[in-house]
Amino acid sequence: MNSSLAIWLAAAVCAAGCGGTGLGADTRADITAQMTSAQPPLAACYGAGLKANRRLTGTMVVAFAAAPNSGQFTDIQVTRDDLGDPGIRQCVIAELGKLKLAKPQATRLSISYPIHFAPNQ
């Protein structure tokens, strides 16, 4: 990751329906590992936006699904975008679309994930 950029990732995850089904620690760790692996390309997305606006900072919350059996991240949507930069938004969606769980589940998982973007001071 570019040393002049900081991206913080944290997950809020629930299984489809969420009705008390919960997710195991292994599945949560898998999701976190996949999102962590996306930090360098997400930092590149952010870096491109910073070239146009050096004061660009904020949180983007993405909602997506992990497809049953394949674990592929699909149906990616930005549900909150403090940055307001369409280029970063499209770049983040494209990068997350490349991800999939290492250990796919038999059921579809719905995931909401905040990504915090800020330049290092």
Buried (B, 14 or more C-beta within 10 A) or exposed (E): BBEEBBBEBEBEBBBBEEEEEEBEEEBBBBBBEBBEEBBEBBBBBBBEBBEEEEEBBBBBBBBBBBBBEEBBBBEBEBEBBEBEBEEBBEBBBEBBBEBBBEEBBEEBBBBBBBBBBBBEE
